[in-house]
Structure formats: C-alpha cells, structure tokens
C-alpha cells in the first residue's frame, strides 16, 4: 500500500467508494465521474503504479482484473459489448498513479466516443 495513493486508501476503506467487487487480488468500484451508463474501475489491491511497472509476479492480478472486467460489465448490462481502457503514464493520460482499468459500456455513446479505435 502506498500511503499517498487515493486508490490504496479506497482499498483500505479509508475513503468510501461504491464497491461492486472485491477478492484477494482486485477491487472494483463505480467511477465517481462516469462517462457512460456503465463505468466501473477495477484495480489490483497491491499498489502497482502503472502497467509499465508490472512484472511476471503481477500476472495473477492482471489476469483476474480482465476476468472481473468481463463479469462486471456483463452483470451491469453491457453483454453486447464494452470497453476496457487502461491509461498508462503521462502520455497515456493516466491521472492516478495506481494501475486501473476503466470498464465502460451501456448505451451507444455519441460524439467523439463513437470513433472506433481499430
């Protein structure tokens, strides 16, 4: 746990969140500024600043993060599709230095979010 990390404080229960899932490896909660009807953050419980810092020892948590993302998106009504977004580092627009995946879905977005990434 990093003592100055807001996500570590959420995992520790020091800052309230709308938790939707927790196990020994990951923690998931609703984003406080949702961009879509479904907008959930999934984070490893152990502090990991970014994907760049991941090592082979982090593979179990990273795999669980993706499995939980699928489960939560489907349970929240996004069975027809959703996005998993991991911003990495300053150039990747990562705002909180704790690895996190945004799970976004729900109604089809309008405007710039409609653009395909492939």
Secondary structure, 3 states (H helix, E strand, C coil): CCCCCHHHHHHCCCCCCCEEEECCCEEEEECCCCCCCEEEEEEECCCCCCHHHCCHHHHHHHHHHHHHHHHHHHHCCCCCCEEEECCCCCCCCCCCCCCEEEEEECCCCCHHHHCCCC
